[in-house]
Amino acid sequence: MKITVNVDCTPEEARAFLGLPDLRPLQEAFVAQLQERLTANLQAMDGDALLRCWLPGGTQGFEAFTKAMMGQFDAALRREPRS
């Protein structure tokens, strides 16, 4: 025997019915604070500092990465096509 029950309610109604807390104000405050911090940190950094955060070695690391990638592309283009 199979019984199916369909309940038509909003997420807010389901949360209240189950007795769960409404975390929307906490989430909105957290996201606002996170956005303020990210904006302040990005404005304080210049391009080189941003690259140093994202790539080890900063601009030298980026140059080494691009040289390695170009070397791989060149090696792939020089190989003879497979039959």
N, C-alpha and C positions, 0 to 999 in steps of 0.2 A: 504494500500500500504506500502510495506516495502522496504527500500533501504539500502544496505550494501556497505560500502566503506572500502576497505582494503588498508592500507598505509604501505609500506615496507621501514622502515628507522631505523637507529640506535638511541639509546637514546640521543646521542650527537646532531644528526640532529633534533630530535624532540624538544629538549631543545632550540636549536638555533631558530627553526621555531616559537616556542611559546614565545621567548624573555626572557627565564628564564636564570639566571646567572649560570655559571659553577662553582660549589662549590668543585670540586675535589681537587684543591690545598689547600683550607682551611681544607678539611677533612683529607688530607694526613698530613698536619702540625699538626692538632689536635691529630691524632692517634700517630704520632711520639712523640709528647710531652707527651701524656698519657703513652706510652710505657716506655719512659725514667723515668717518675715519679714512675711508678709501679715497675720497675726494681730497682731503687734506694731504694725505701721503703722496698722491699722484701729482698734486700741484707743487709739492716741495722737491720732487725729483726732476732732474733733467734727463735728457735722453740717454746719456752714458750711464747714469746711476740706475735707470730703469733696465738697461741691458745687463748691467752687472747683477741685478737681482734675478733676472730671468735666465741668463746664460752664464755659466762659470767662465771667468776670465774676461768678462765685459766685451769690449769691441774686439780684442785679440781673440777671444774664444769664438766670437761670431765669424771673424775672418778665417780662423782655422776650420770651423765647421763648413763654411762655403767652399774653401779650397778642397776639403775632403770630398764634399758632394760633387764638385765639378770634376775632380779626378775620377770618381766612380762613373760619372756620365761619359767622360772621355774614354775610359776603358771599355765601357759597354758599347760605345759607337765604333771603336776600333776592332772589336771582335767580329769574326766572320759570321755571317748568318747561318743558322742551323738548317739542315735539309730535312 
